[in-house]
Amino acid sequence: MTLTYQQTDQDYKTNCQHVLNHIEETSDILNEMERMDTDMSCCSELHVLQQQQQQQTHGAQTSTLQTCLNHLSNLKKRVSDPLSKVLVTGDLNSGKSTLVNALLNKDILPVDQQPCTSTFCQVYSSPADTTKDDDEIHAVVDADKYDKTNKETYHPIEPRHLYKTLVDEDMPYKIVNIYTAHNQHALNQHSLLHNDLVNVALIDSPGLNTDSLKTTSVFARQEEIDVVVFVVSAENHFTLSGKEFLMNAAQEKKHMFIVVNRFDNIRDKERCKRLILQQIELVSPSTFAQANELVHFVSAAHHKDDPDFANLEQSLRSFVLFNRSVSKLVPAKHYLQNVLQDVHVLATANQDTSRDRLQEVVQHLESQFLPDMRDLEKAADAVQDSIQQLSKSTLQNIESDTSKSITSATSDEALDECIASVTFPGIHLSWQYAQNIAGALASHVESQLGQIEEQATQDTTECMDKMNQLVVDQLGKWNDNITTDVLSSSAHSKHQRIHINVQARDFLMERRFVNDKKVALVGLGTTSATVMLFKWISIKDMALNFLHRYLNPLLDDPTANMPSRRIMVNCITAVSLIGIGWTAYSFISSIPAALRANLKIKFQRAVENEKLQENTTHRITHGVHNLLESKHTEITSRVQQLLEEKSQEKEQLEARVSEAKSILEQYDSLAFRSNALLVKVKASLHENLVE
């Protein structure tokens, strides 16, 4: 028998280690699913996870997966715990405490004809090395804080006060723990609590009634309970509360011991067995299937000489000792199976969802985004080429137009027309007339330069508008405000007004500007008059010299008389004076023409000296070039920004693709791992059930 126990214990330890490994793997899978933020709304048909989700309160902060992880942690502790807990429960006054005392082979719990247990009472075996012969009783108020080594977490109770503690419902204690002495001679080696392989704890619960039914049912379903022994009175059969308890407990514990107590008081025993077994078949089919081992009809009060009770002890001991894989591991495997089924369903559903998301992102990237990006790159290159050509042609046109306009503005016709617009105020204001001509010529050129610059500004603006329109046509929306005042303001600041100084010689007509005989005669007369004007004082001397030189023979003629000579002299003098007057008139009348001709030539020379055409053309084209280049740079920068944004969007889409692939791979792995582990758990569970 010892060898059999040892072999069974070794098999149990191996099986237990497998279950612990399965719990650890399941926890890893759940942790990974929680990190991945698994969508649980995609599946409506779940088992464990759905029930846990429904059981959570409205304000609960713990996730369903975390609740399951907590349960697995407790389950791991239970599987690792060598202690096997046997819950003894049943209807009021069904003989539960009597049965516990019989199984312990010692009267530890108080027994009365009336219900005397209102608190859960757990009976443990004291350590083998203890020197105490008396039972040690701990009354616990808070089970979560209980520590048997810390006296502050419990109240010690003397055995003689145990009855009062259990009967008094006003006591604040939730659990009473009894540690029975190991070396008591009354406890022989056949006691359920004492064996060489496993420690057992018997838990006596309050009788089922309206107040304690729910509490006992929940306690029976807790993971720390290995075996449920339900005590029913043979005289009363199953009450309504008893049936409800068994149905609730069967959800967690498929196999339960059912002890029909006080069977010796029944006269028609076969009928009693038949009726009770029919009720068991309805509330716990698994228990009914193994009724020979799990359903026992005994009399606990007379257990010493009752072979049926001995059979009960042997079956219970065998179930706890030999079939711990069923009592302790099968519930854990059932839970693992349900959890893994839920996990596999969730992983498969999220796997399909992840695959759809991956296909959606890949399709958007390859079918829509990448072609749009390639079109954008081509359009950007086309825009750059078009803008360069447009900028070059605009600059050439402005340069050509500016040069032509300046040439036209400083031509003879344009200057003559400008000078003709100046009114001659009279000979006495000739100097002012000359100043007016110089000012008119300067204003004329300045006005023409302003028009040239305005036209250049307009052409530049139109060029920029076309640049913007090119971008809009090729690349889409484009918002830009054009500012071209820089060209005009810079032009005015750089242009210097052309000014010519009026001199006295500008009033004289130069021979090389005379074009007809009349003007030539006037010029000749003007020249002669100018000479005679400055020598009118010596007219008489001139006449006498003339008479002396040319009329000397006549003067020496003795026949000539003096009156005749005097008349001749006076005639010559008169002719000279008339010539002088004509000369003065001719000079005065030629002043306007001389000023117009001389000042125009002087202005043209000033234009040439200042290199007006070359400098103005260079200045305007340089300003236009700077503006267009700045605009080109701005557009290039904006286009580059668009390309960078597209590139960043591409990187984001590629990252989404990579993330979707990673998520899909993780759910593929979860689906595969959960299914593989589920197969192992099912196989292990099947082996236990077959055994």
C-alpha positions as CSV (number, residue, x, y, z in Angstrom):
1,M,0.0,0.0,0.0
2,T,2.9,2.4,0.8
3,L,4.4,1.7,-2.6
4,T,1.1,2.4,-4.2
5,Y,0.8,5.6,-2.3
6,Q,4.3,6.6,-3.4
7,Q,3.7,5.8,-7.0
8,T,0.4,7.8,-6.9
9,D,2.1,10.7,-5.3
10,Q,4.8,10.7,-7.9
11,D,2.2,10.7,-10.7
12,Y,0.4,13.5,-9.0
13,K,3.5,15.6,-8.7
14,T,4.2,15.1,-12.4
15,N,0.7,16.0,-13.4
16,C,0.7,18.9,-11.0
17,Q,3.8,20.3,-12.5
18,H,2.3,20.0,-16.0
19,V,-0.8,22.0,-14.8
20,L,1.5,24.7,-13.2
21,N,3.3,24.9,-16.5
22,H,0.0,25.3,-18.4
23,I,-1.1,28.0,-15.9
24,E,2.1,29.9,-16.5
25,E,1.8,29.6,-20.3
26,T,-1.8,30.7,-20.1
27,S,-0.8,33.7,-18.0
28,D,1.9,34.7,-20.5
29,I,-0.7,34.6,-23.3
30,L,-3.2,36.7,-21.3
31,N,-0.5,39.2,-20.4
32,E,0.4,39.5,-24.0
33,M,-3.2,39.9,-25.0
34,E,-3.6,42.6,-22.4
35,R,-0.5,44.5,-23.6
36,M,-1.9,44.3,-27.1
37,D,-5.2,45.9,-25.9
38,T,-7.3,43.0,-27.4
39,D,-10.7,43.9,-28.5
40,M,-13.2,41.6,-26.6
41,S,-16.3,43.2,-28.1
42,C,-15.8,41.3,-31.3
43,C,-16.9,38.0,-29.7
44,S,-20.2,37.5,-28.1
45,E,-19.9,33.8,-27.3
46,L,-17.3,33.5,-24.6
47,H,-17.2,31.4,-21.5
48,V,-15.0,32.4,-18.6
49,L,-14.0,35.8,-19.8
50,Q,-17.6,36.8,-20.7
51,Q,-18.8,35.7,-17.3
52,Q,-16.1,37.6,-15.5
53,Q,-16.9,40.7,-17.6
54,Q,-20.6,40.5,-16.6
55,Q,-19.7,40.0,-12.9
56,Q,-17.6,43.1,-12.7
57,T,-19.3,46.1,-11.2
58,H,-20.1,49.2,-13.2
59,G,-17.3,51.2,-11.7
60,A,-14.7,48.4,-11.7
61,Q,-11.3,49.5,-12.9
62,T,-9.9,45.9,-13.3
63,S,-10.0,44.6,-16.8
64,T,-11.5,41.3,-17.6
65,L,-8.2,39.9,-18.6
66,Q,-6.6,41.1,-15.4
67,T,-9.4,39.5,-13.4
68,C,-8.7,36.2,-15.2
69,L,-5.0,36.7,-14.5
70,N,-5.8,37.1,-10.8
71,H,-7.8,34.0,-10.8
72,L,-5.0,32.1,-12.5
73,S,-2.6,33.3,-9.8
74,N,-4.9,32.0,-7.1
75,L,-5.3,28.8,-9.1
76,K,-1.6,28.4,-9.2
77,K,-1.4,28.8,-5.4
78,R,-4.1,26.2,-5.0
79,V,-2.4,23.7,-7.3
80,S,1.0,24.3,-5.6
81,D,-0.5,24.1,-2.1
82,P,-0.1,20.5,-0.8
83,L,-3.1,21.0,1.4
84,S,-6.4,19.5,0.2
85,K,-9.6,21.2,1.5
86,V,-12.8,19.2,2.0
87,L,-15.9,21.3,2.4
88,V,-18.7,19.6,4.4
89,T,-22.0,21.3,3.8
90,G,-25.7,20.5,3.6
91,D,-29.2,21.4,5.0
92,L,-29.8,22.6,8.5
93,N,-29.5,19.9,11.2
94,S,-28.5,17.3,8.6
95,G,-25.6,16.0,10.8
96,K,-22.6,17.8,9.2
97,S,-20.7,18.3,12.4
98,T,-21.4,14.7,13.4
99,L,-19.9,13.5,10.1
100,V,-16.8,15.7,10.5
101,N,-16.2,14.3,14.0
102,A,-16.7,10.8,12.7
103,L,-14.2,11.4,9.9
104,L,-11.7,12.8,12.4
105,N,-12.4,10.0,14.8
106,K,-12.6,12.6,17.5
107,D,-15.3,14.8,19.0
108,I,-13.9,18.2,18.1
109,L,-17.0,20.0,16.9
110,P,-20.0,20.5,19.1
111,V,-23.1,18.5,18.2
112,D,-26.6,19.4,19.2
113,Q,-30.2,18.5,18.1
114,Q,-30.6,22.1,17.0
115,P,-28.3,24.0,14.5
116,C,-25.2,24.9,16.3
117,T,-22.8,26.0,13.5
118,S,-23.2,29.5,12.2
119,T,-19.6,30.1,11.2
120,F,-17.3,28.3,8.8
121,C,-15.1,26.0,10.9
122,Q,-11.9,24.7,9.4
123,V,-10.1,21.8,11.0
124,Y,-6.4,21.3,10.3
125,S,-3.8,18.9,11.5
126,S,-1.2,20.4,13.8
127,P,2.5,20.0,12.7
128,A,4.0,16.7,13.5
129,D,6.8,18.2,15.6
130,T,4.4,20.1,17.9
131,T,4.6,19.2,21.6
132,K,1.1,20.3,22.4
133,D,-1.6,17.7,23.1
134,D,-4.5,20.2,23.2
135,D,-6.3,21.6,20.2
136,E,-5.6,25.1,19.3
137,I,-8.5,27.3,18.1
138,H,-8.2,30.6,16.3
139,A,-11.3,32.8,15.9
140,V,-10.7,35.0,12.8
141,V,-12.5,38.3,12.1
142,D,-10.8,39.2,8.8
143,A,-9.8,36.1,6.8
144,D,-7.7,38.1,4.3
145,K,-5.4,39.4,7.1
146,Y,-5.2,36.1,9.0
147,D,-1.8,34.8,9.9
148,K,-1.6,31.9,12.4
149,T,1.9,33.1,13.5
150,N,0.6,36.5,14.3
151,K,-1.7,36.6,17.3
152,E,-3.0,40.1,16.4
153,T,-4.8,38.6,13.5
154,Y,-7.0,36.2,15.5
155,H,-8.6,35.6,18.9
156,P,-7.5,32.4,20.7
157,I,-10.5,30.4,21.9
158,E,-10.4,27.6,24.5
159,P,-12.0,24.3,23.4
160,R,-14.7,24.6,26.1
161,H,-15.8,27.9,24.6
162,L,-16.1,26.6,21.1
163,Y,-19.8,25.7,21.3
164,K,-20.7,29.2,22.4
165,T,-18.6,30.7,19.7
166,L,-20.2,28.7,17.0
167,V,-23.8,29.0,18.3
168,D,-23.8,32.7,19.0
169,E,-24.7,34.4,15.7
170,D,-23.8,37.8,17.1
171,M,-20.1,36.9,17.2
172,P,-18.0,38.9,14.7
173,Y,-16.0,35.9,13.6
174,K,-16.0,34.9,9.9
175,I,-13.9,31.7,10.2
176,V,-12.8,29.5,13.1
177,N,-9.6,27.5,12.5
178,I,-9.0,24.5,14.6
179,Y,-5.6,22.8,14.7
180,T,-6.0,19.4,16.2
181,A,-3.0,17.7,17.9
182,H,-1.1,15.3,15.7
183,N,0.1,13.0,18.5
184,Q,-3.3,12.5,20.0
185,H,-3.7,8.7,20.7
186,A,-7.4,9.0,19.6
187,L,-6.2,9.9,16.1
188,N,-5.0,6.7,14.5
189,Q,-3.2,6.4,11.2
190,H,-6.4,5.9,9.4
191,S,-7.6,9.4,10.2
192,L,-8.4,11.4,7.1
193,L,-6.3,14.3,8.3
194,H,-3.1,12.3,8.9
195,N,-1.4,10.4,6.2
196,D,2.1,10.2,4.7
197,L,1.4,12.0,1.4
198,V,-0.9,14.9,1.7
199,N,-2.4,17.3,4.4
200,V,-6.1,17.5,4.5
201,A,-8.4,20.2,6.0
202,L,-12.0,19.5,6.8
203,I,-14.4,22.6,6.6
204,D,-17.7,22.4,8.4
205,S,-20.1,25.1,7.1
206,P,-23.3,26.5,8.4
207,G,-26.5,24.8,7.3
208,L,-28.1,26.0,4.2
209,N,-30.9,28.5,4.7
210,T,-32.1,31.7,3.1
211,D,-29.3,33.7,4.6
212,S,-26.3,31.4,4.1
213,L,-27.2,29.7,0.9
214,K,-25.5,32.3,-1.3
215,T,-22.4,32.5,0.9
216,T,-22.0,28.7,1.1
217,S,-22.4,28.3,-2.7
218,V,-19.8,31.0,-3.5
219,F,-17.5,29.4,-0.9
220,A,-17.9,26.0,-2.5
221,R,-17.0,27.4,-5.9
222,Q,-13.8,29.0,-4.7
223,E,-10.6,27.6,-6.1
224,E,-9.2,26.5,-2.7
225,I,-11.9,23.9,-2.3
226,D,-10.9,20.5,-3.6
227,V,-13.8,18.3,-2.5
228,V,-17.4,19.1,-1.6
229,V,-19.2,16.7,0.7
230,F,-22.9,17.4,0.7
231,V,-24.8,16.0,3.7
232,V,-28.5,15.3,3.2
233,S,-30.9,13.9,5.7
234,A,-32.3,10.6,4.6
235,E,-35.5,11.6,6.3
236,N,-35.9,14.9,4.4
237,H,-34.2,14.2,1.1
238,F,-33.1,17.3,-0.9
239,T,-34.7,20.6,0.0
240,L,-35.1,23.4,-2.5
241,S,-32.0,25.2,-1.0
242,G,-30.0,21.9,-1.3
243,K,-30.9,21.5,-5.0
244,E,-30.0,25.1,-5.7
245,F,-26.7,24.7,-3.9
246,L,-25.7,21.5,-5.8
247,M,-26.6,23.1,-9.2
248,N,-24.5,26.2,-8.4
249,A,-21.6,24.2,-7.1
250,A,-21.7,21.7,-10.0
251,Q,-20.6,24.6,-12.3
252,E,-17.2,24.4,-10.7
253,K,-17.1,21.0,-9.1
254,K,-18.4,18.3,-11.5
255,H,-17.8,15.5,-8.9
256,M,-19.2,15.9,-5.4
257,F,-19.5,13.5,-2.5
258,I,-23.1,13.1,-1.3
259,V,-23.6,11.6,2.1
260,V,-27.1,10.5,3.0
261,N,-27.0,10.6,6.8
262,R,-29.3,8.9,9.3
263,F,-30.0,6.2,6.8
264,D,-30.5,3.7,9.7
265,N,-33.8,5.5,10.5
266,I,-35.3,4.7,7.1
267,R,-37.6,1.7,6.9
268,D,-37.8,1.4,3.1
269,K,-34.2,1.9,2.2
270,E,-34.4,0.9,-1.4
271,R,-37.1,3.4,-2.1
272,C,-35.1,6.1,-0.3
273,K,-32.0,5.3,-2.4
274,R,-34.0,5.4,-5.7
275,L,-35.7,8.7,-5.0
276,I,-32.5,10.4,-3.8
277,L,-30.5,9.1,-6.8
278,Q,-33.2,10.4,-9.1
279,Q,-32.8,13.8,-7.5
280,I,-29.0,13.6,-7.8
281,E,-29.2,12.8,-11.5
282,L,-31.1,16.0,-12.1
283,V,-28.8,18.3,-10.1
284,S,-25.4,16.7,-10.7
285,P,-25.2,14.2,-13.6
286,S,-21.4,13.7,-13.2
287,T,-21.9,12.7,-9.6
288,F,-24.7,10.4,-10.5
289,A,-22.5,8.7,-13.1
290,Q,-20.1,7.6,-10.3
291,A,-22.7,7.1,-7.6
292,N,-21.0,3.9,-6.4
293,E,-18.0,5.9,-5.3
294,L,-19.5,9.3,-4.6
295,V,-22.9,8.7,-3.1
296,H,-23.0,7.0,0.3
297,F,-25.9,6.1,2.7
298,V,-24.5,6.1,6.2
299,S,-25.3,6.8,9.9
300,A,-22.5,9.1,11.2
301,A,-23.7,8.8,14.8
302,H,-23.0,5.0,14.7
303,H,-20.0,5.0,12.4
304,K,-17.7,2.7,14.3
305,D,-19.6,-0.5,13.4
306,D,-21.1,0.7,10.1
307,P,-19.5,-0.9,7.0
308,D,-21.1,1.7,4.8
309,F,-19.3,4.4,6.8
310,A,-16.1,2.5,6.4
311,N,-16.7,2.4,2.7
312,L,-17.3,6.2,2.7
313,E,-14.0,6.8,4.5
314,Q,-12.2,4.6,2.1
315,S,-13.8,6.3,-0.9
316,L,-13.2,9.8,0.4
317,R,-9.6,8.9,1.4
318,S,-9.0,7.4,-2.0
319,F,-10.5,10.4,-3.8
320,V,-8.4,12.8,-1.8
321,L,-5.2,10.8,-1.7
322,F,-5.2,8.8,-5.0
323,N,-7.4,11.0,-7.1
324,R,-6.0,14.4,-6.2
325,S,-5.6,15.0,-10.0
326,V,-9.4,14.9,-10.1
327,S,-10.2,16.7,-6.9
328,K,-7.5,19.4,-7.2
329,L,-6.3,19.4,-10.8
330,V,-9.4,18.7,-12.8
331,P,-11.2,22.0,-11.8
332,A,-8.0,23.9,-12.7
333,K,-7.8,22.1,-16.0
334,H,-11.5,22.9,-16.7
335,Y,-10.8,26.5,-16.0
336,L,-7.8,26.5,-18.2
337,Q,-9.7,24.8,-21.0
338,N,-12.5,27.4,-20.8
339,V,-10.0,30.3,-20.7
340,L,-7.9,28.9,-23.6
341,Q,-11.0,28.4,-25.6
342,D,-12.0,32.0,-25.0
343,V,-8.4,33.1,-25.8
344,H,-8.4,31.2,-29.0
345,V,-11.7,32.6,-30.1
346,L,-10.5,36.1,-29.3
347,A,-7.2,35.6,-30.9
348,T,-8.8,34.2,-34.1
349,A,-11.3,37.1,-34.2
350,N,-8.7,39.7,-33.7
351,Q,-6.5,37.9,-36.1
352,D,-9.1,38.3,-38.8
353,T,-9.6,42.0,-37.8
354,S,-5.9,42.6,-37.9
355,R,-5.6,40.9,-41.3
356,D,-8.4,43.2,-42.7
357,R,-6.7,46.3,-41.3
358,L,-3.4,45.2,-42.8
359,Q,-5.0,44.7,-46.2
360,E,-6.7,48.0,-45.9
361,V,-3.5,49.9,-45.0
362,V,-1.4,48.1,-47.7
363,Q,-4.1,48.7,-50.3
364,H,-4.2,52.4,-49.4
365,L,-0.4,52.6,-49.5
366,E,0.2,50.8,-52.8
367,S,-3.0,51.6,-54.7
368,Q,-3.6,55.2,-53.8
369,F,-0.8,56.8,-51.9
370,L,2.3,55.7,-53.8
371,P,0.8,56.5,-57.2
372,D,-0.3,59.9,-55.9
373,M,3.2,60.5,-54.5
374,R,4.9,59.6,-57.8
375,D,2.5,61.9,-59.6
376,L,3.3,64.7,-57.2
377,E,7.1,64.2,-57.7
378,K,6.6,64.3,-61.5
379,A,4.4,67.4,-61.2
380,A,7.0,69.0,-58.9
381,D,9.7,68.5,-61.5
382,A,7.4,69.9,-64.2
383,V,6.6,72.9,-62.1
384,Q,10.3,73.6,-61.5
385,D,11.1,73.4,-65.2
386,S,8.1,75.6,-66.2
387,I,8.9,78.2,-63.5
388,Q,12.5,78.4,-64.7
389,Q,11.4,78.9,-68.3
390,L,8.8,81.4,-67.3
391,S,11.2,83.4,-65.1
392,K,13.8,83.4,-67.9
393,S,11.5,84.6,-70.6
394,T,9.9,87.3,-68.3
395,L,13.4,88.6,-67.4
396,Q,14.4,88.7,-71.1
397,N,11.3,90.5,-72.1
398,I,11.6,93.1,-69.3
399,E,15.2,93.7,-70.2
400,S,14.4,94.2,-73.8
401,D,11.3,96.4,-73.2
402,T,13.2,98.5,-70.7
403,S,16.1,99.2,-73.1
404,K,13.7,100.0,-75.9
405,S,11.6,102.3,-73.7
406,I,14.6,104.3,-72.5
407,T,15.9,104.6,-76.1
408,S,12.5,105.9,-77.2
409,A,12.2,108.3,-74.2
410,T,15.6,109.9,-75.0
411,S,15.2,110.1,-78.8
412,D,15.2,113.4,-80.7
413,E,11.5,113.2,-81.4
414,A,10.6,112.6,-77.8
415,L,12.9,115.4,-76.5
416,D,11.8,117.8,-79.2
417,E,8.2,117.1,-78.3
418,C,9.0,117.7,-74.6
419,I,10.9,121.0,-75.4
420,A,8.0,122.1,-77.7
421,S,5.6,121.8,-74.8
422,V,7.6,124.6,-73.0
423,T,6.3,128.1,-73.8
424,F,8.8,130.9,-74.5
425,P,8.0,133.7,-72.1
426,G,9.9,136.5,-74.0
427,I,13.4,137.7,-74.6
428,H,13.6,139.3,-71.2
429,L,12.9,135.8,-69.6
430,S,15.2,133.8,-71.8
431,W,17.2,132.5,-68.9
432,Q,14.1,131.2,-67.2
433,Y,13.1,129.7,-70.5
434,A,16.3,127.8,-70.5
435,Q,15.8,126.6,-66.9
436,N,12.2,125.4,-67.8
437,I,13.6,123.4,-70.7
438,A,16.1,121.7,-68.5
439,G,13.5,120.9,-65.9
440,A,11.0,119.6,-68.5
441,L,13.6,117.3,-70.0
442,A,14.5,115.9,-66.5
443,S,10.8,115.5,-65.6
444,H,10.1,113.8,-68.9
445,V,12.8,111.2,-68.5
446,E,11.9,110.7,-64.8
447,S,8.3,110.1,-65.8
448,Q,9.3,107.7,-68.5
449,L,11.4,105.8,-66.0
450,G,8.5,105.6,-63.6
451,Q,6.3,104.1,-66.4
452,I,9.1,101.7,-67.3
453,E,9.4,100.6,-63.7
454,E,5.6,100.3,-63.3
455,Q,5.4,98.2,-66.4
456,A,8.2,96.0,-65.1
457,T,6.4,95.6,-61.8
458,Q,3.2,94.7,-63.6
459,D,5.1,92.1,-65.8
460,T,6.7,90.7,-62.6
461,T,3.4,90.4,-60.9
462,E,1.9,88.7,-63.8
463,C,4.8,86.3,-63.9
464,M,4.4,85.5,-60.2
465,D,0.6,85.0,-60.8
466,K,1.5,82.5,-63.5
467,M,4.0,80.8,-61.2
468,N,1.3,80.4,-58.6
469,Q,-1.2,79.2,-61.2
470,L,1.3,76.6,-62.3
471,V,1.6,75.3,-58.8
472,V,-2.2,75.3,-58.4
473,D,-2.7,73.4,-61.7
474,Q,0.0,70.9,-61.0
475,L,0.0,70.5,-57.3
476,G,-3.4,71.5,-56.0
477,K,-4.3,74.3,-53.6
478,W,-1.8,77.1,-53.2
479,N,-2.3,80.2,-51.1
480,D,0.1,83.0,-51.5
481,N,0.1,86.8,-51.3
482,I,2.4,88.5,-53.8
483,T,4.3,91.6,-52.8
484,T,6.0,93.5,-55.6
485,D,6.3,97.0,-54.1
486,V,9.9,96.2,-53.5
487,L,10.7,96.8,-57.2
488,S,9.1,100.3,-57.4
489,S,10.5,101.5,-54.0
490,S,14.0,100.2,-54.8
491,A,13.9,101.8,-58.2
492,H,13.0,105.3,-56.9
493,S,15.6,105.1,-54.3
494,K,18.4,104.2,-56.7
495,H,17.5,106.6,-59.6
496,Q,19.1,110.0,-59.6
497,R,17.4,112.9,-61.4
498,I,19.3,114.1,-64.5
499,H,20.1,117.8,-64.3
500,I,21.9,120.1,-66.8
501,N,23.4,123.5,-66.1
502,V,22.5,126.4,-68.4
503,Q,25.4,128.5,-69.7
504,A,25.8,131.7,-71.8
505,R,27.0,129.9,-74.8
506,D,23.8,127.9,-74.8
507,F,22.2,131.1,-76.2
508,L,24.4,131.0,-79.4
509,M,23.5,129.0,-82.4
510,E,26.4,126.8,-83.4
511,R,27.1,126.5,-87.2
512,R,26.9,122.7,-87.3
513,F,23.3,122.8,-86.1
514,V,22.1,125.2,-88.9
515,N,20.1,123.5,-91.6
516,D,18.9,126.3,-94.1
517,K,20.2,129.4,-95.8
518,K,17.9,131.7,-94.0
519,V,19.1,130.5,-90.7
520,A,22.6,130.7,-92.0
521,L,22.2,134.3,-93.0
522,V,20.7,135.0,-89.6
523,G,23.6,133.3,-88.0
524,L,26.0,135.3,-90.1
525,G,24.2,138.5,-89.3
526,T,24.2,137.6,-85.7
527,T,27.9,137.0,-85.7
528,S,28.6,140.3,-87.6
529,A,26.2,142.2,-85.3
530,T,27.9,140.8,-82.3
531,V,31.3,142.0,-83.6
532,M,29.9,145.5,-84.6
533,L,28.0,145.8,-81.4
534,F,31.2,145.7,-79.4
535,K,32.9,148.2,-81.8
536,W,30.2,150.7,-82.6
537,I,32.3,153.4,-81.0
538,S,34.9,153.3,-83.7
539,I,32.5,153.5,-86.6
540,K,33.8,156.9,-87.7
541,D,37.3,155.7,-87.7
542,M,36.2,152.8,-89.8
543,A,34.6,155.1,-92.3
544,L,37.6,157.4,-92.5
545,N,39.9,154.4,-92.9
546,F,37.6,153.2,-95.7
547,L,37.6,156.6,-97.4
548,H,41.3,156.9,-97.0
549,R,41.9,153.5,-98.4
550,Y,39.3,153.1,-101.2
551,L,38.3,156.7,-101.9
552,N,41.7,158.3,-101.7
553,P,41.8,159.2,-105.3
554,L,38.5,160.8,-105.0
555,L,39.6,162.9,-102.0
556,D,42.8,163.9,-103.7
557,D,40.7,165.1,-106.6
558,P,40.9,168.8,-106.6
559,T,37.7,169.0,-108.6
560,A,35.7,167.2,-105.9
561,N,34.1,169.4,-103.5
562,M,33.8,168.9,-99.7
563,P,29.9,168.5,-99.5
564,S,30.0,165.6,-101.8
565,R,32.6,163.9,-99.7
566,R,30.6,164.5,-96.5
567,I,27.4,163.0,-98.1
568,M,29.4,159.9,-99.0
569,V,30.7,159.5,-95.5
570,N,27.3,159.8,-94.0
571,C,25.9,157.2,-96.4
572,I,28.5,154.8,-95.4
573,T,27.8,155.4,-91.7
574,A,24.1,154.9,-92.2
575,V,24.6,151.6,-94.0
576,S,26.8,150.4,-91.2
577,L,24.2,151.4,-88.6
578,I,21.5,149.6,-90.5
579,G,23.7,146.5,-90.6
580,I,24.2,146.7,-86.9
581,G,20.5,146.9,-86.2
582,W,19.8,144.0,-88.5
583,T,22.5,142.0,-86.7
584,A,21.0,142.7,-83.3
585,Y,17.5,141.7,-84.4
586,S,18.8,138.5,-85.9
587,F,20.6,137.6,-82.6
588,I,17.6,138.2,-80.5
589,S,15.3,136.2,-82.7
590,S,17.7,133.1,-82.7
591,I,17.9,132.7,-78.9
592,P,14.9,130.3,-78.5
593,A,16.1,128.0,-81.3
594,A,19.7,128.1,-79.9
595,L,18.5,127.2,-76.4
596,R,16.3,124.3,-77.7
597,A,19.0,122.9,-79.8
598,N,21.9,123.4,-77.4
599,L,20.0,122.1,-74.2
600,K,18.7,119.0,-76.0
601,I,22.2,118.1,-77.1
602,K,23.5,118.8,-73.6
603,F,20.8,116.7,-72.1
604,Q,21.5,113.8,-74.5
605,R,25.1,114.0,-73.6
606,A,24.2,113.9,-69.9
607,V,22.1,110.8,-70.5
608,E,25.0,109.2,-72.3
609,N,27.5,110.2,-69.6
610,E,25.3,108.7,-66.8
611,K,24.8,105.5,-68.9
612,L,21.1,105.9,-68.1
613,Q,20.0,103.1,-70.4
614,E,22.6,100.6,-69.3
615,N,22.2,101.4,-65.6
616,T,18.4,101.5,-65.5
617,T,18.1,98.3,-67.5
618,H,20.6,96.6,-65.2
619,R,18.9,98.0,-62.1
620,I,15.4,97.0,-63.1
621,T,16.3,93.5,-64.4
622,H,18.4,92.9,-61.3
623,G,15.5,93.8,-59.1
624,V,13.1,91.7,-61.2
625,H,15.6,88.8,-61.1
626,N,15.9,89.0,-57.3
627,L,12.1,89.0,-56.9
628,L,11.6,86.1,-59.3
629,E,14.5,84.2,-57.8
630,S,13.0,84.8,-54.3
631,K,9.6,83.6,-55.6
632,H,11.2,80.6,-57.2
633,T,13.0,79.8,-54.0
634,E,9.8,80.2,-52.0
635,I,7.9,77.9,-54.4
636,T,10.8,75.4,-54.4
637,S,10.7,75.4,-50.6
638,R,7.0,75.0,-50.5
639,V,7.1,72.2,-53.1
640,Q,9.9,70.5,-51.1
641,Q,7.7,70.9,-48.0
642,L,4.9,69.1,-49.8
643,L,7.3,66.4,-50.8
644,E,8.6,66.1,-47.3
645,E,5.0,65.9,-45.9
646,K,4.2,63.2,-48.4
647,S,7.4,61.4,-47.4
648,Q,6.5,61.7,-43.7
649,E,3.0,60.4,-44.5
650,K,4.6,57.5,-46.4
651,E,6.7,56.7,-43.4
652,Q,3.7,56.8,-41.2
653,L,1.8,54.5,-43.6
654,E,4.7,52.2,-43.8
655,A,4.9,52.2,-40.0
656,R,1.2,51.4,-39.8
657,V,1.8,48.6,-42.2
658,S,4.7,47.3,-40.1
659,E,2.6,47.7,-37.0
660,A,-0.3,45.9,-38.6
661,K,2.0,43.1,-39.7
662,S,3.4,42.9,-36.2
663,I,0.0,42.8,-34.6
664,L,-1.2,40.1,-37.1
665,E,1.9,38.1,-36.4
666,Q,1.3,38.3,-32.7
667,Y,-2.3,37.3,-33.0
668,D,-1.2,34.4,-35.3
669,S,1.2,33.4,-32.6
670,L,-1.5,33.7,-29.9
671,A,-4.0,31.7,-31.9
672,F,-1.4,29.0,-32.5
673,R,-0.1,28.9,-29.0
674,S,-3.5,29.0,-27.4
675,N,-4.7,26.2,-29.6
676,A,-1.6,24.1,-29.0
677,L,-1.9,24.6,-25.3
678,L,-5.6,23.9,-25.4
679,V,-5.0,20.6,-27.1
680,K,-2.5,19.6,-24.3
681,V,-5.0,20.7,-21.6
682,K,-7.8,18.7,-23.2
683,A,-5.6,15.6,-23.5
684,S,-4.5,15.9,-19.9
685,L,-8.1,16.5,-18.8
686,H,-9.3,13.5,-20.8
687,E,-6.7,11.3,-19.1
688,N,-8.0,12.4,-15.7
689,L,-11.6,11.8,-16.6
690,V,-10.8,8.3,-18.0
691,E,-9.0,7.4,-14.9
